[in-house]
């Protein structure tokens, strides 16, 4: 990876049709997703992909949505909250 924005890996959460979960996962892997977690019953999976491949993930048959993972950072316990 060269560090440019299109080639920087980002975390994503993908919602897929549970009826075709396994086929969608294989299609997502072919489209560039590195799967880190699967929840077949819920029809969701998590992984990483370069930003320039997100459109390819959205085009996979059975994919309902592709969303970037949200990271919430809380203040340290002894820091003032503003």
CNS distance restraints for C-alpha pairs under 8 A (distance, minus, plus):
assign (resid   1 and name CA) (resid   7 and name CA) 6.08 0.50 0.50
assign (resid   1 and name CA) (resid   8 and name CA) 6.78 0.50 0.50
assign (resid   2 and name CA) (resid   7 and name CA) 6.64 0.50 0.50
assign (resid   2 and name CA) (resid   8 and name CA) 7.64 0.50 0.50
assign (resid   3 and name CA) (resid   7 and name CA) 6.23 0.50 0.50
assign (resid   3 and name CA) (resid   8 and name CA) 5.58 0.50 0.50
assign (resid   4 and name CA) (resid   8 and name CA) 6.17 0.50 0.50
assign (resid   5 and name CA) (resid  51 and name CA) 7.15 0.50 0.50
assign (resid   6 and name CA) (resid  50 and name CA) 6.36 0.50 0.50
assign (resid   6 and name CA) (resid  51 and name CA) 4.99 0.50 0.50
assign (resid   6 and name CA) (resid  52 and name CA) 4.81 0.50 0.50
assign (resid   7 and name CA) (resid  50 and name CA) 5.02 0.50 0.50
assign (resid   7 and name CA) (resid  51 and name CA) 6.15 0.50 0.50
assign (resid   7 and name CA) (resid  52 and name CA) 6.49 0.50 0.50
assign (resid   8 and name CA) (resid  50 and name CA) 5.31 0.50 0.50
assign (resid   8 and name CA) (resid  51 and name CA) 6.36 0.50 0.50
assign (resid   9 and name CA) (resid  48 and name CA) 5.92 0.50 0.50
assign (resid   9 and name CA) (resid  49 and name CA) 5.12 0.50 0.50
assign (resid   9 and name CA) (resid  50 and name CA) 4.23 0.50 0.50
assign (resid   9 and name CA) (resid  51 and name CA) 6.38 0.50 0.50
assign (resid  10 and name CA) (resid  48 and name CA) 5.36 0.50 0.50
assign (resid  10 and name CA) (resid  49 and name CA) 5.64 0.50 0.50
assign (resid  10 and name CA) (resid  50 and name CA) 5.99 0.50 0.50
assign (resid  10 and name CA) (resid  51 and name CA) 6.34 0.50 0.50
assign (resid  10 and name CA) (resid  68 and name CA) 7.13 0.50 0.50
assign (resid  10 and name CA) (resid  69 and name CA) 7.95 0.50 0.50
assign (resid  11 and name CA) (resid  46 and name CA) 7.28 0.50 0.50
assign (resid  11 and name CA) (resid  47 and name CA) 5.71 0.50 0.50
assign (resid  11 and name CA) (resid  48 and name CA) 4.51 0.50 0.50
assign (resid  11 and name CA) (resid  49 and name CA) 6.77 0.50 0.50
assign (resid  11 and name CA) (resid  68 and name CA) 5.80 0.50 0.50
assign (resid  11 and name CA) (resid  69 and name CA) 5.26 0.50 0.50
assign (resid  12 and name CA) (resid  46 and name CA) 5.70 0.50 0.50
assign (resid  12 and name CA) (resid  47 and name CA) 5.55 0.50 0.50
assign (resid  12 and name CA) (resid  48 and name CA) 5.91 0.50 0.50
assign (resid  12 and name CA) (resid  49 and name CA) 7.38 0.50 0.50
assign (resid  12 and name CA) (resid  66 and name CA) 6.56 0.50 0.50
assign (resid  12 and name CA) (resid  67 and name CA) 5.44 0.50 0.50
assign (resid  12 and name CA) (resid  68 and name CA) 4.29 0.50 0.50
assign (resid  12 and name CA) (resid  69 and name CA) 4.93 0.50 0.50
assign (resid  13 and name CA) (resid  44 and name CA) 6.91 0.50 0.50
assign (resid  13 and name CA) (resid  45 and name CA) 5.79 0.50 0.50
assign (resid  13 and name CA) (resid  46 and name CA) 4.48 0.50 0.50
assign (resid  13 and name CA) (resid  47 and name CA) 6.69 0.50 0.50
assign (resid  13 and name CA) (resid  66 and name CA) 5.93 0.50 0.50
assign (resid  13 and name CA) (resid  67 and name CA) 5.30 0.50 0.50
assign (resid  13 and name CA) (resid  68 and name CA) 6.20 0.50 0.50
assign (resid  13 and name CA) (resid  69 and name CA) 5.97 0.50 0.50
assign (resid  14 and name CA) (resid  44 and name CA) 5.50 0.50 0.50
assign (resid  14 and name CA) (resid  45 and name CA) 5.34 0.50 0.50
assign (resid  14 and name CA) (resid  46 and name CA) 6.20 0.50 0.50
assign (resid  14 and name CA) (resid  63 and name CA) 7.17 0.50 0.50
assign (resid  14 and name CA) (resid  64 and name CA) 7.56 0.50 0.50
assign (resid  14 and name CA) (resid  65 and name CA) 5.76 0.50 0.50
assign (resid  14 and name CA) (resid  66 and name CA) 4.57 0.50 0.50
assign (resid  14 and name CA) (resid  67 and name CA) 6.39 0.50 0.50
assign (resid  15 and name CA) (resid  43 and name CA) 5.73 0.50 0.50
assign (resid  15 and name CA) (resid  44 and name CA) 4.50 0.50 0.50
assign (resid  15 and name CA) (resid  45 and name CA) 6.76 0.50 0.50
assign (resid  15 and name CA) (resid  63 and name CA) 6.11 0.50 0.50
assign (resid  15 and name CA) (resid  64 and name CA) 5.36 0.50 0.50
assign (resid  15 and name CA) (resid  65 and name CA) 5.21 0.50 0.50
assign (resid  15 and name CA) (resid  66 and name CA) 6.56 0.50 0.50
assign (resid  16 and name CA) (resid  20 and name CA) 7.71 0.50 0.50
assign (resid  16 and name CA) (resid  21 and name CA) 6.34 0.50 0.50
assign (resid  16 and name CA) (resid  24 and name CA) 6.95 0.50 0.50
assign (resid  16 and name CA) (resid  43 and name CA) 5.10 0.50 0.50
assign (resid  16 and name CA) (resid  44 and name CA) 5.96 0.50 0.50
assign (resid  16 and name CA) (resid  62 and name CA) 5.48 0.50 0.50
assign (resid  16 and name CA) (resid  63 and name CA) 4.35 0.50 0.50
assign (resid  16 and name CA) (resid  64 and name CA) 5.14 0.50 0.50
assign (resid  16 and name CA) (resid  65 and name CA) 7.13 0.50 0.50
assign (resid  17 and name CA) (resid  21 and name CA) 6.04 0.50 0.50
assign (resid  17 and name CA) (resid  43 and name CA) 5.91 0.50 0.50
assign (resid  17 and name CA) (resid  62 and name CA) 5.27 0.50 0.50
assign (resid  17 and name CA) (resid  63 and name CA) 6.46 0.50 0.50
assign (resid  17 and name CA) (resid  64 and name CA) 6.77 0.50 0.50
assign (resid  18 and name CA) (resid  40 and name CA) 6.35 0.50 0.50
assign (resid  18 and name CA) (resid  41 and name CA) 6.65 0.50 0.50
assign (resid  18 and name CA) (resid  42 and name CA) 7.02 0.50 0.50
assign (resid  18 and name CA) (resid  43 and name CA) 4.64 0.50 0.50
assign (resid  20 and name CA) (resid  24 and name CA) 6.13 0.50 0.50
assign (resid  20 and name CA) (resid  62 and name CA) 6.36 0.50 0.50
assign (resid  21 and name CA) (resid  25 and name CA) 6.15 0.50 0.50
assign (resid  21 and name CA) (resid  40 and name CA) 6.37 0.50 0.50
assign (resid  21 and name CA) (resid  43 and name CA) 6.58 0.50 0.50
assign (resid  21 and name CA) (resid  62 and name CA) 7.44 0.50 0.50
assign (resid  22 and name CA) (resid  26 and name CA) 6.34 0.50 0.50
assign (resid  23 and name CA) (resid  27 and name CA) 6.26 0.50 0.50
assign (resid  23 and name CA) (resid  62 and name CA) 7.99 0.50 0.50
assign (resid  24 and name CA) (resid  28 and name CA) 6.04 0.50 0.50
assign (resid  24 and name CA) (resid  60 and name CA) 6.64 0.50 0.50
assign (resid  24 and name CA) (resid  61 and name CA) 6.24 0.50 0.50
assign (resid  24 and name CA) (resid  62 and name CA) 5.63 0.50 0.50
assign (resid  24 and name CA) (resid  63 and name CA) 6.72 0.50 0.50
assign (resid  25 and name CA) (resid  29 and name CA) 6.20 0.50 0.50
assign (resid  26 and name CA) (resid  30 and name CA) 6.30 0.50 0.50
assign (resid  27 and name CA) (resid  31 and name CA) 6.18 0.50 0.50
assign (resid  27 and name CA) (resid  60 and name CA) 5.97 0.50 0.50
assign (resid  27 and name CA) (resid  61 and name CA) 7.53 0.50 0.50
assign (resid  28 and name CA) (resid  32 and name CA) 6.46 0.50 0.50
assign (resid  28 and name CA) (resid  33 and name CA) 5.53 0.50 0.50
assign (resid  28 and name CA) (resid  57 and name CA) 5.74 0.50 0.50
assign (resid  28 and name CA) (resid  60 and name CA) 6.44 0.50 0.50
assign (resid  29 and name CA) (resid  33 and name CA) 4.71 0.50 0.50
assign (resid  29 and name CA) (resid  34 and name CA) 6.32 0.50 0.50
assign (resid  29 and name CA) (resid  35 and name CA) 7.25 0.50 0.50
assign (resid  31 and name CA) (resid  53 and name CA) 7.09 0.50 0.50
assign (resid  31 and name CA) (resid  56 and name CA) 5.82 0.50 0.50
assign (resid  31 and name CA) (resid  57 and name CA) 5.92 0.50 0.50
assign (resid  31 and name CA) (resid  60 and name CA) 7.79 0.50 0.50
assign (resid  32 and name CA) (resid  49 and name CA) 6.06 0.50 0.50
assign (resid  32 and name CA) (resid  50 and name CA) 7.70 0.50 0.50
assign (resid  32 and name CA) (resid  53 and name CA) 6.62 0.50 0.50
assign (resid  32 and name CA) (resid  57 and name CA) 7.68 0.50 0.50
assign (resid  33 and name CA) (resid  47 and name CA) 6.29 0.50 0.50
assign (resid  33 and name CA) (resid  48 and name CA) 5.78 0.50 0.50
assign (resid  33 and name CA) (resid  49 and name CA) 4.92 0.50 0.50
assign (resid  33 and name CA) (resid  57 and name CA) 7.53 0.50 0.50
assign (resid  34 and name CA) (resid  47 and name CA) 5.28 0.50 0.50
assign (resid  34 and name CA) (resid  48 and name CA) 5.20 0.50 0.50
assign (resid  34 and name CA) (resid  49 and name CA) 6.30 0.50 0.50
assign (resid  35 and name CA) (resid  45 and name CA) 7.16 0.50 0.50
assign (resid  35 and name CA) (resid  46 and name CA) 5.99 0.50 0.50
assign (resid  35 and name CA) (resid  47 and name CA) 4.25 0.50 0.50
assign (resid  35 and name CA) (resid  48 and name CA) 6.70 0.50 0.50
assign (resid  36 and name CA) (resid  45 and name CA) 7.65 0.50 0.50
assign (resid  36 and name CA) (resid  46 and name CA) 5.65 0.50 0.50
assign (resid  36 and name CA) (resid  47 and name CA) 4.72 0.50 0.50
assign (resid  36 and name CA) (resid  48 and name CA) 7.51 0.50 0.50
assign (resid  37 and name CA) (resid  45 and name CA) 5.47 0.50 0.50
assign (resid  37 and name CA) (resid  46 and name CA) 5.06 0.50 0.50
assign (resid  37 and name CA) (resid  47 and name CA) 6.64 0.50 0.50
assign (resid  38 and name CA) (resid  44 and name CA) 6.37 0.50 0.50
assign (resid  38 and name CA) (resid  45 and name CA) 4.35 0.50 0.50
assign (resid  38 and name CA) (resid  46 and name CA) 6.54 0.50 0.50
assign (resid  39 and name CA) (resid  43 and name CA) 6.00 0.50 0.50
assign (resid  39 and name CA) (resid  44 and name CA) 5.27 0.50 0.50
assign (resid  39 and name CA) (resid  45 and name CA) 5.74 0.50 0.50
assign (resid  40 and name CA) (resid  44 and name CA) 6.37 0.50 0.50
assign (resid  40 and name CA) (resid  45 and name CA) 7.68 0.50 0.50
assign (resid  49 and name CA) (resid  53 and name CA) 6.54 0.50 0.50
assign (resid  49 and name CA) (resid  54 and name CA) 7.10 0.50 0.50
assign (resid  50 and name CA) (resid  54 and name CA) 7.16 0.50 0.50
assign (resid  53 and name CA) (resid  57 and name CA) 6.56 0.50 0.50
assign (resid  54 and name CA) (resid  58 and name CA) 6.41 0.50 0.50
assign (resid  54 and name CA) (resid  66 and name CA) 7.46 0.50 0.50
assign (resid  55 and name CA) (resid  59 and name CA) 6.40 0.50 0.50
assign (resid  56 and name CA) (resid  60 and name CA) 6.80 0.50 0.50
assign (resid  57 and name CA) (resid  63 and name CA) 7.63 0.50 0.50
assign (resid  57 and name CA) (resid  66 and name CA) 7.25 0.50 0.50
assign (resid  58 and name CA) (resid  63 and name CA) 6.20 0.50 0.50
assign (resid  58 and name CA) (resid  64 and name CA) 7.61 0.50 0.50
assign (resid  58 and name CA) (resid  65 and name CA) 6.59 0.50 0.50
assign (resid  58 and name CA) (resid  66 and name CA) 6.26 0.50 0.50
assign (resid  59 and name CA) (resid  63 and name CA) 7.28 0.50 0.50
assign (resid  75 and name CA) (resid  79 and name CA) 6.24 0.50 0.50
assign (resid  75 and name CA) (resid  80 and name CA) 7.87 0.50 0.50
assign (resid  75 and name CA) (resid  81 and name CA) 7.10 0.50 0.50
